[in-house]
């Protein structure tokens, strides 16, 4: 019986980084926000710009992981393409 491949958390985050599924990108001071089209709907996602590796934010998705992949993707999108934010 073949096993089904399950992507890692980092791979799941990478799917959303700077992707067309992330819209309405806004930066206000040290706060980022965006809408992310996920597996179960459109999620309002927020993240804080901070120095270091700690990721802080919030998302309305149903994930039991906190912070979820959408928050990580929003923060990584800021690092990858800050000019895409209004």
N, C-alpha and C positions, 0 to 999 in steps of 0.2 A: 504494500500500500504506500503510495507516494505521500510525502508530507507537504503541506502547503507552506510556502514562504511567508513569514510574518516580518514586515519591515521594522527596523529599530525606531526608537523614539526620534533620534537625530534624522533618520531618513524621512520620517513622517513630517517633521518640522521643515525639512528642505523642500518638500513638495509645495509649500506655501510661500517661501521666501521670495519676495519680489515677483510674485505670480499675478496673473490676471484675476485670480480669485480674491485678491486683496484690493479693495477699492476704498474710496473716500479717506485717503491717507491724510492725516492732519498732525502737525506738531504745534503745540502751544507751550512755550517755555520748555520744561523738561518732560512734558507729557506727550505721548504719542497715542493716536487712536486710528482705528480703521474698521471697516466692515470686511468680514472674511466669509466667503461662501464655503461652508463646510459640508460634511456628509449628511447632516440633518437640518440644514437651514443656513440662514445668514446670521453671523454672530458679531455683536459689538465687542470689540477687543481694545484694551488699553494697556500700555506699558510705560514704564518710567525710564528715561535716559539717565544712566548712572555709570560711574567709572567702575571698572572691575567686571567680574563675571557674573555677579548676582543679577538674576532677572526678576523684576517685580512687576506685577500687573494683574489684570482681571479680564475675564471673558464670560459671556453668557452661555457658552456651549455646555452640553451635559457631561463633560469629561469629569472623571473622578480624580484625575491628576491635577495638581495645582503647583505652579502655574502650568496651564495646558500648552499644547504644541502651538496654538494660535498666538499666545503671548510671546513665546520664544521666536516664532516666525516674524512677528511684528518688530520685535527688537532687532533681529538679524537683518531685516529689510532696511531699517534705519542705517545700520552699519554698511550695508551693501549699496544702497541707493538713496541717500538722504534728499536728493533733489526731487524725488518722486512724491514728497510730502508738501502740502500746502501750508 
